[in-house]
């Protein structure tokens, strides 16, 4: 094995590979290369700016596909950087190409979260699928022996998905987290099976494998293969007819041909047949946490139907769909694996997910990407945000909001909690403060059935820091000096009925005062009003039955946490108004507020201030000349759509 590693280094990999080659047995080769690239920035945004391209995939593939007669092996790139001691191991299992560079666009960002190893299967290697399973399994067991309390991530695409599922099925007692892109477990239904005899008979000069690979990239492989064979056109001409961006691949046709020559492609297709059968026969034994990424234009493997099948067959599984993507999902522009992992909350460093310690805040560019599609809502509602200074003066803007945490914002939920959209955006834009909402568990765990099992709409909420409501999460938010957003009225308030606008549904007993006081948090009561709603719902019983029950020990309306999507009778978009009261200081009052009566008195004070803020805003908005959308639109048309629209006098 030493000769194998030395061959890689001698082949010119010193500028590329940094933590040494790993042997097939899973041990780290410490006697090879220990060079680190000083050009790789530790800043997240720098990593985004320096993201690799498809061109880099081909350039580095030239080095990897040089025949050296060696077996499959692990490598780690310099650009992945130095992993932290707490970083879990991530093993990338390649697809049909076998190169191992499928995550090249994500290496720098992944390297800040994981210790990244990639599996390389040489072009002329003929290791069977079962032997590849054993190779990965040895590595997994070795890593688990060294760090038994850390999860091990397996990221696979197509063939690599079968590998990951097989290893997970054989090792149900090891903590594995699987990220599976475009599973090849549906290969028995693939039309490629009928084309395998044709491939074995076709002359080499037709370069059958090249249009197949290019077709996988474009999302329609069979059409490209058949058209190329029927017309007998030079491949360069066929490439030139493809959508914008693919024509640039013409200079790498020789690399494509070297990655999957005809004999290797035949071997890989036969392996896919056995691999899918192996993995499917063992799905019942898979206990791992799984995230499936599904491409809408991967017509080769009927991916969308297969992902739905796996979602029902695997007990701990979620799906994220990418409608316009093809087979090589990780090589496409606009796909960021780290952002996906953050949104799904699929990252953890220990056996159990810690919503506070394992949280990775969004970078400025990530926040911008998720915020831009919803900024129209700010334009429509044109929010007016008022805060209260230390001397009690009310001012427009967030000048009265404390920059340092811990800070606890206590307020009223409008219908469906839509007031949180302008709230989170404004706090980030004006104060660079990430408000971490304490939300219902339905946003984080799929239900046991019913109509609310798709969690993908909530990825943005999780990305910006929301956590499921629980005493321990609230405690950790305060101890980490966060700015937390809490609605005591919860779901009952957010799905209030007709005639219940601006009515608080708070529990009778204090739920937050003593924990806030323990860490000296500032409590900021706030009210919000807008053109409220008329709603009714008929899905209450079904959705309540299928989700986590909250406040089962409470009485009254607050215990009536019915989950339903109310019918909404739309109104012309009104203006939103927010008033943040004077921060209530709890620092130095912990011993005082440990007394139940004094804590309850402060709780009632906070509730009273929220109600007073709502009443103030309801009265003052009557004198706002720009309350309705028409005068606001005229003002913005005259002064610019980014200008601040005036409001009532303070």
N, C-alpha and C positions, 0 to 999 in steps of 0.2 A: 504493500500500500504506500510505502514511502516513495517508491519510484513513481507512482501515479501522481502524488502531490507535487513532486519535483518536476514532473513533466509539465504540469500546468504552469508552474512558476516560470520554467524555462521558456514556455510558449509566449511570454510577453504579458503576463497578468499582473505584474507588480504595480502598474498605475491603477489597476481596477480593483483588485481584491485586497482586503485589508485585515481581516481577522483570521486569515489562514484558511486552508481547505479542511473540511471535516471528512473523516474517513467514512466509508459505507457503514461501518459498525456503529457510528454515532459519536465516536470520541473526537475531541477537538485537537487538531494538529497544531501544537504550540511552537513547533520548531521551524515554521515556515516564515510567514510575513507578519510583522507587527507594526507596519507603517499605518499612520492615520492621516487622512487628508485634511490639511489645515484650511483648505478653501471652503469646506462645508461649514456653513454658519449654523450656530446653535439656535438661532432665532427662527420661529415657525414661519414667519412671512418670507424670510430669505429662502427657506427650503421650498416654499411655493414658487418663488420667482425663478429658482434654479431647477425647476422640474424638468425631467428628461422627456425626450420626444420619441416618436416611432423611428426616427432616423437613428437615434442612439441604440434602439433595440437591434437594428440590423448591423450597425457598426460593431457592437460588442458581441453579437452572435458570430461574426466572422472569426473571432478568436476562440470562442467556445466550441464551435463545430469542427475545429481541426482534429482530425483523427489521431488518437493517441493510444488506441487499443485498451483503454482503461474501462473500469466498470462504472456504473452510476455512482455519483458522489455529491456531497454538499459543498456549497461555497457561500461566502458572505462578502458583499461589496463594500468598498471603502466608503462610498457615499451614504451607507446606512449609519455611519458614525459609531460612537462608542455607546453601548447600551448601559442604562442605569442598573444598579444592583437589583432593583425591584422589578425590572422589566421582564415580562414573561417571554418565553421562546415562541417564535412564529416560524413554522416550516411551510415553505411554498412548494406545492406539488404541481408540476407543469401539466399542460394539456398535451395534445397530440404532437406538438412541435418538440417537446422534450428538452428544449434549450435551458429553461429555468430562469429566463429573463422576463417572464410575463408581468412581473410587478415593477419593471424598471422605472415607470413613471411615478411610482409611489414609494420608492426605496428611501428617499431622504426623510419624508414625513413619517413613514412607518418606523424608521430607525430611531425616532425620538420616543416611541412607545414600546417597541419590541426589540428583542435580539433576533434579527432576521437571518434565517438560513434558507437557501434555495437548492432544490434538487436538480442536478443536471444529468440527463440520460444521453450519452454520446450517440451520434447518428447511427453508427454501425453496431451498437450494442443490441443484443438479443436476449436480455434478461427477461424472464417470464413475469407475468403479473404477480403471481404468488410470491416470487422472490423479491419483487419490488415492495410488496406488502411487508414482508419480513424485514427488509432493509429499513423502511420507515418505522416499523414497530420497534426495532432495536434502538433506534434513535430516541423515540418517544419514551421507552422504558428507561433508558439511560438518563434522560433529562428529568424524568419523574423521580428517579432514585436520588439525583443530586438536589432537586428542589421539589419535594413532595407537596408543598403547600401552594405552589404556583400552578395556574392553568397552562396548558400547552395549546397553542393555536395552530390549526391545520387549515391552510388556505389552498383550495384546489380549484382547477378549472377543467371541465370535460373529463378527460381520463383521470386527472388528479382528484376529481370528486369521488370517483370509484375507489381510489386509493385511500382517501380520507375516511370514507364510510366503512371500508373493510377494516382499517386499523381501529376505528372507534368500536366496531362490533366485536372485535377480538380483545378489546381492552376496556370493558365497561366500568371498571373500578378506577381508571385514571381520569383525572379531570381534564377533559378535552373540550375545546370550543372550535367548531367547524364553520368556516366561511366557504360556501360552495357556489361557484359561478358556472352556470349553464351545464348542469349535470349530464354526463353521458350514460346515465343509468337507463335511458330510453333508447339505447342503440338498437335493441331488437326491433324497434319500430321505424328505424331510420331507413330512408330509401338508398342510403349508401351501401347497404348490404347487397342490394341487387346489382350495384355497379362494381363490386369487387371482382367478379369474373372478367368484366370488361377491362379493368385496370391491369389484370395479369396478362392479358392478350395484347394490349395496346403498345405500339412501338414507342421506344424512349423519346424519339424526336418530337412526339406530340406534347411532351411535357405535361402529362395529365395532372400531376400533382400541383403544378403551379397555378392553373386556374382554380383548382380546388381551394388552395390556401387563400388566394386573392378573393375568391367567393366567400370564404368564411369571414374575411374582414369586412366585405361589403354587406353581408347578410343574406346573399342568395347564391350559394356555391353551386348548386346543381345546374342552374341556368347558365352560369358562366362556363362550366365544364362542357355541357352539351353543345352550347353555341360554338365554343372553340373547336370542338371535334367536328361538328357539322360543316362549318365554313372553312376549316383548315387555315384560319387566319394566323399570322404571326402574333405571338402573345403580346408583344409591345403594342400592337395596334389595338388589341382587345383591352389592354390596360388603359390606353389613352381614351377609350370610350366610357370609362367608369366615372363616377362622380368626382367632383373637385377634391383634390387631396390624394386620391389613389394614384393618379398619374405620376406623382413623385416617386412611387415605388418602382418605376421601371428600371431605375439604376441599380436596384437590389434584386433583380430577378435571379441572378446567379446565386445569391445568398439563399433565396427561397428554395431554389432547386437543390442546394446543398443541405438545407435543413431537413427536407423531406424528399429524398430521391425515391424513385418508384418502389424499390424493394423495401425501403424503410417504411413508406406509407402503407404498403400491403401488410407489413408486420404490425404496424400500429393499429390498423383497422381490425385485424384478427384479434389483437390484444383487447381492443375496445369491446369486441363481442364477448370474450371470456370475462373481462373486467366487470361489465354491466351485469352479467349473470351472477358472478360471485357476490357483488355488492347487494343486488336485489334479494338474493337468498338469505341475507343476514341483516336486513333492515330491522327486524324485530328485536335484535340484540343491541341496537344503537341507543345509548342513553345520553349521549353528549348534547350540549347546547349547540343549536345549529341556526345559521343565518344563510338563506338561499338568495342568490342574486340571479334574476331571470331577465334575459334579453328578449325583446319582442321580435327581432328580425333574425334570430338564429333558427332558420328553417331546416337546418340539417338534422337537428335532434328533437324537434317538437318540444322545445324547452318549456313553453308556458304550461302546456298540459302536464308535462312531467313534474314541474315544480309544484303544481297543485296536488298531484298524487303524493309526492314526498311530504308535502305539508300535512296531509292527513295521515300518512303512515308513520311519521316521526313525532313523538310526543312533545318534544321541546324545540319547536321549529318556528321560524318567522321567514317571511318572503318580502323582498323588495324588488319591484319590477321596473325595468328600463325599456320602455316601449320602442324607442328608436335605435337601440343598440344591436350590434351583431355578436358573432361568436366570441371574438377576442375582446371581451368587455373591458379588461384592465388596461388595454392598450389604447382605448378611445379617449379623445379629448372630452372634457366635461365630466369624466368619472373620477371621483376622488374617494379612494377606499377609506382613508382616515376620517373624512367627514361622514361617510356612511356609518362607520363603526361608532362614531360619537353620537349620531342621531338615533341609532338603534339602542344605544347604551350597551354596547357589546364588549366594552373594554373593562377588564378588571385585572388586578395584580395578585389577588388571593382567591381562595376557594369560593368566597361569596362576594357579590358585587356590593361595593360601598359607594352609595350615590354621592357622597361628598369627597372622600379621599381619592376615588377613582375618576372623578370628573375632570375632564380636560376642557377648559373654556374655549369658545370659538375664537379663531384668529380674526383680526379686523376684516380680512378678505372673506372669510367664511360668513361672518355676521352680515357683511354687505350683500353677499349672494342670497342669503335667506331673507334679508329685509327688503330688498328691492321689489320682489313680486307682491309684497303686501303694503308697500308705501302708498298705493292708491287709496287705501283705507284712511290714511291720515289726511290725504287731500280731500276726501269726501267729508270726513267728520270735522276737519280743521280744529283739532283739540286746543282748548284753552287750559293751561296748567298754572295753577296758583300755589304758592307755598308761603309759609309763615315764618318770619324771622324771629330771633330770640326775644326781641322787644314786643312781639305780638303783631307787628305790621305785616299785612298781606301784600305780596308782590307777585307780579307775573313772572313766570319762569320757576326754576328749581333752586334758586339761591338759598332757600331755607332748608334744603336737604343736606344732611351731614355726609361728608365724603368718606369718613372713616366708619368702619363697622365695629361691632355688630349693630345692625339697624333692622328694626322690624316694622314693616308697613302693614297696617291693619285697615281693611276697607270693606266696601260693599260690592257685591257681584251684580253687574247688569246681566241681561239675558245672554246665556251661553258664555259669559265671561269675556265678551268682545271688547270690553274696556281695557283689557291687558295688552292688546296690540299697540295702540298709541303709547301706552304707559312704558312698555319695555323699550320701544324705539326711542322715545324722548329721553329716557334716562341714559341710554347708551350714547345718543347723539350729543346731549348737552353736558352730561356729567361723567361720561365714560364709566358708568356704573352698570353692572350686570345684575338685574333683579332676578333672584332665584325663587320662582314660585313654588309653593307647597300645594301639590295638585292631587286629584283623585287617582287611586291606583289603576283605574281603567285605562289611563294613558300609558301604562308601563307593562301591563301583563294582559295577554289575550284571554278572553273569557272562556268558560267551559262550553260555550255554545252561543247561539243567538247571532245578532246582526252587528255586533260591535267588535268582532275579532280582528279586523284589519287595523294594525297600529301605525301604519306608515303615515297617515295624516298628522300624527303627533310627533314625528321625528324632529321638526323644527322646534317644538316646545321643549323637547328633551335636550336638543343641542344647545339651547340658550340657558339651560341650567335648572329646569324644573325637576323636583324630586317628589316621590310619592309621599303622601301625608302619613306621618308616624311620629311618635314621641322621640325615637332615637335619631331620625333624620333632622327634626327640628333642633334637637340638642346639638347635633354636630354642626349644623349651619351656624348656630350662635357661637359655638366654641371656635369655629374657623373665621369668625368676624365677617360673615357674609351680610349682604343686604337681602333680606328675605321678605317675600310677599305672601301674606296669609289672609284668607277669607274665612272667618269663623262660621259664616252662613253656609259655606260649602256648596254641595250640589243642589241642595234644596233651594238656595237663594239663586243659583245660576239658571235653574229651570222653573222659575216662579211662574205662576199662572196669571191670567187676566185679572186686573185689579190689585195685584200684589207688588206693583212697581214701587221701588224705593223702601220696601219694608224689610227690616233686618230679621233674619231667622237664626239668631245666635243661641248657643246652649246657655242654660241657666248658670252653669258654673264656669269659672275661669279655666282656660286651657293653655294659656301662653304666658301669663304674667310672671310666674315664679322662675321658669326657665330663662326668660328674657332678663330677669333681675340677677340670676346667678352669674351671667356673663356681662352685666352692666350694659345691656343693649338699650339704645334709644328706641322708643316706641313712637311711631308716627301715624296717628289716625288720619284717614282721608275719606272723602266722599266723592262720588262721581255721579253725574246725571247726563242724560242725553234724550233724544226722542225715543222713549222706551217702547215697549212691545205689547202685542196681544198674542197669546199663544195657548195652545192646547195640545195634548199628546195622547196617543193610544197604544204606545209600546211600553208602558210603565212596568207591567208585571213581568214580561219576558226579560227585559234587560236588567231589572233589579235582581231577578233570580240568578242570572248568569254572571254576576260580578261580585266583587268583594263588598261586604256590608260594613258600613262605618257607623260609629256612635250607636251601637246596638244596646248600650247601657244607658242611653239618654232617653228622655221623655219629651213629649210635645212635638211641634212641627219640625224642629231641627233633626229629630230622629227619623223623619220621613224622607230618607235620602233616595227618592225615586229617580231612576235613570231612564230618561226618555229624550227623544229628539222632538221638541215641541213644534207644532205647526206655526209658522210665522206669517202674520199679515203685514206685508211691507208698508212702510211709510216713506215719504220723501226724506232723504238723508238730513238729519238734524246735526247740531253741533254738540261735541262732547265737552264737558266742563269738569275739571278736577280741582279739588282744594285739599292740600296737605296741611294739616294742623301743625302747631308748634310741637317740636319733638319733646317727648316726655322722658326725662332722665331717670334711669333706674340704677345707675352706678352708685355703689355705696349703700343701697337699700335692700340688699339681699336678705339680711337677717330680719329686717322689718317686714318684708313681703313674704317671708316664709309663713307668717301667720295667715291663716285662711281668710279671716275677715278683712284684713288690710289688702290682701291680694285681690279679693273680690271687689273691694271698693275701687281699686285702680281699674279693674276690668270694666266696671260700670261707667267709670269716667271715660275710658276709651270709647265704649259703645255710645255714650252720650255725645261725644265730640264728633263721631262719624255721622250721627243723625243730625247734629247741628250743621255740619259741613254740607250735607245734602240739602237741608232746608235753605241755607244761605245761597247755594248755587241755583236752586229752583226759583228763588225770588229774583236774584240778580240777572239771570239769563233773560228775564222778561224785558230788560232794558238794553239788550244787545242788538244793535241794528243789523248785525251780520249773523244772526242766529239761523236764518234760513239759507238754503244753498244758493238761491239766485243772487242775492246781494254779495255773497262771498265770491261767487264765480265772477261777477262783474268786477269786483275789487281786484281779484287775482289777474284777470285779463288786462286790467289797466296798469297794475303795479308789478306784475310778474308772478308766476305761479309758485315761486319759492319765497315770496314775501310773506311777512307775518301779518295776518288779518287782524285788525283792531277788534276790541270787544267792549264790554261795559266798563264804566269808570269804577275804579276801586275806592 
